[in-house]
Amino acid sequence: MKKYLLSIYTLIIPFLTFAQEATEKGMDERFNEAFKPISDAWGAIVFYPVQFTEDVGMPIVIIMLLSAGLLFTILFKLVNIRLFPVSINIVRGKYDDVDHHEVEPKAMVNVVDGDIVDTIAIEGKEGEVSHFQALTAALSGTVGLGNIAGVAIAISLGGPGATFWMILAGLLGMSSKFVECTLGVKYRDIGEDGTVFGGPMYYLKKGLADVGKGTLGKILAVVFAIMCVGGSFGGGNMFQANQAAQQFNTMIGANSTSAGVIFGIVMAALVAIVIIGGIKRIGSITEKIVPFMVGIYFVAAVIILVANFGLIGSAFGQIFDGAFKAEGITGGILGVLIIGFQRAAFSNEAGVGSAAIAHSAVKTKFPASEGLVALLEPFIDTVVVCTMTALVIIITNGDGSIMEYGVKAPDGVLATSKAFASVIPWFPYVLTLAVVLFALSTMLSWSYYGLQSWMFLFGRSKASDYSYKIIFCLFIIIGSAVSLGAVTDFSDAMIFAMAVPNLIGCAILFPKVRGELNKYLKAIRAKK
């Protein structure tokens, strides 16, 4: 491990010089301006809107995500609500012994590329991480700045009513997560050493081949993998590092380029130590970080809500009234609905396919078991954490001191910080810790997403493995030290472009998911 860390730091040195000189000379601003037309053009394609009125439109990709969530909720008979208790029990370990239950032999006959695609049960309980570790690894990629800054921006634009539609979209997203993560486990590859390779690129390639659409599957798999690699370097890396560095340096009063570089080196070192160990180490770290960071944030929110207990009912009243009245909000009810839906989609990434990569590494022989675990993710991310943030902002903004509804907050993190600090004066320090932990955990997860896609494209060699990890760590330092807005905008568009091939695959393969669900529920009933 030491020699790989030494290699990373050897390569970092020239990048540090570049980062310092770039900012001093304004090179990053010039590069940003030069790259902006490309970024804007790509963003215009990915987020091309359907105009409902002259002032209100919604990107087609967001409509696809919401439609998929609604479709899967109907097709699987409210799996997000009906089997919620089962999901909790799986994470608790209540059904761990079900993995020893034999499945029907007739289900184990379909082979594609040497892999049994109907079930991997015959191979034993394969995988690298537990259900809980897989859940926290995936959660760490979604619970983050969107829950802090994104919610504040959504409420500032759409008022309290945006929260209602955000919650509804989160509930629909649970069904999408169930489908994509079940497919992720079903069509994963298991290496000779037990290493798991999974995600949409595998179920697109192998799953669509299984239903006679092999060529389409290969094309969609490559497109997904390319988009995922790009997204991992930008939105899953540089943006996270940049926001964490800004929050930390603002708190300590050090806003120089050198401070950003130092912060980036520290973050890159922490990430390098973890990701070199693979998904097992990522899972072991995220299972500690995620509950801790969500716990910190949750406790702070509870303190504020308890201190203003009498205003909670009024806050919910504003949420429901605003959802269906929306006075003073651009686009009225439709505008509020779109803002809430978009924020939920950006927050939990249900339907994008990223989480299926992490969940694919779980130790199980029943793919549907992990699909049911995965549906908890949008619930925790959007229904719980985002709603807590929204309630705090609405309650503390009674006098309009935090934001003016209908006017976009220029800095979402600052707005949320002001809301919490109005009751807990020292909360900005807690928020800084939360932002840094959120950013760190998001980078850990996205490094794994990007690596899996990178190795799908370039092979599973050690050279491929470590080349990606070194590049990823270098981008952390660059993201912490310079401002490259157009690059991260381009990358964000790549993340949502992942949804297109992923949703096409999920729509075609959902009957396979239904079969896996029935098989797992039958196994549970047999053990009772």
URSUL-V331647 format. One record per backbone hydrogen bond with DSSP energy under -1.0 kcal/mol. CO is the residue of the C=O (numbers start at 0). NH is the residue of the N-H. Records with the same first field share a line. If there is no record, write none. Layout:
CO->NH / NH
This chain:
0->4
1->5
2->6
3->7
4->8
5->9
6->10
7->11
8->12
11->15
12->16
13->17
14->18
15->19
16->20
17->21
18->22
19->23
20->24
21->26 / 27
25->29
26->30
27->31
28->32
29->33
30->34
31->35
34->38
35->39
36->40
37->41
38->42
39->43
40->44
41->45
42->46
44->47
47->59
49->57
55->51 / 52
57->49
58->62
59->63
60->64
61->65
62->66
63->67
64->68
65->69
66->70
67->71
68->72
69->73
70->74
71->75
72->77
73->76
77->80 / 81
78->82
80->83
82->86
83->87
84->88
85->89
86->90
87->91
88->93
92->95
94->97
95->98
96->99
97->100
103->106
104->107
109->116
111->114
114->111
119->122
120->123
123->125
125->363
128->362
129->133
130->134
131->135
132->136
133->137
134->138
135->139
138->141 / 142
143->146
144->148 / 149
148->152
149->153
150->154
151->155
152->156
153->157
154->158
155->405
158->161
159->162
160->164
161->165
162->166
163->167
164->168
165->169
166->170
167->171
168->172
171->175
172->176
173->177
174->178
175->179
176->180
177->181
178->182
179->183
180->184
181->185
182->186
188->196
190->193
194->190
196->188
198->201 / 202
199->203
200->204
201->205
205->209
207->212
208->211
212->216
213->217
214->218
215->219
216->220
217->221
218->222
219->223
220->224
221->225
222->226
223->227
224->228
225->229
226->230
227->231
228->232
229->233
230->235
232->237
233->236 / 238
236->240
237->241
238->242
239->243
240->244
241->245
242->246
243->247
244->248
245->249
246->250
247->251
248->253
255->259
256->260
257->261
258->262
259->263
260->264
261->265
262->266
263->267
264->268
265->269
266->270
267->271
268->272
269->273
270->274
271->275
273->276
274->277
277->281
278->282
279->283
280->284
281->285
282->286
284->287 / 288
285->289
287->291
288->292
289->293
290->294
291->295
292->296
293->297
294->298
295->299
296->300
297->301
298->302
299->303
300->304
301->305
302->306
303->307
305->308
307->310
308->311
310->314
311->315
312->316
313->317
314->318
315->319
316->320
317->321
318->322
320->324
325->328
328->331
330->334
331->335
332->336
333->337
334->338
335->339
336->340
337->341
338->342
339->343
340->344
341->345
342->346
343->347
344->348
348->351
353->356
354->358
355->359
357->360
358->361
360->127 / 128
361->363
365->368
366->370
367->371
368->372
369->373
370->374
372->375
373->376
375->379
376->380
377->381 / 382
378->383
379->384
380->385
383->387
384->388
385->389
386->390
387->391
388->392
389->393
390->394
391->395
392->396
396->399
403->406
410->414
411->415
412->416
413->417
414->418
415->419
416->420
417->421
419->422 / 423
423->426
425->428
426->430
427->431
428->432
429->433
430->434
431->435
432->436
433->437
434->438
435->439
436->440
437->441
438->442
439->443
440->444
441->445
442->446
443->447
444->448
445->449
446->450
447->451
448->452
449->453
450->454
451->455
452->456
453->457
454->458
460->464
461->465
462->466
463->467
464->468
465->469
466->470
467->471
468->472
469->473
470->474
471->475
472->476
473->477
474->478
475->479
476->480
477->481
483->487
484->488
485->489
486->490
487->491
488->492
489->493
490->494
491->495
492->496
493->497
496->499
497->501
498->502
499->503
500->504
501->505
502->506
503->507
504->508
508->511 / 512
509->513
510->514
511->515
512->516
513->517
514->518
515->519
516->520
517->521
518->522
519->523
520->524
521->525
522->526
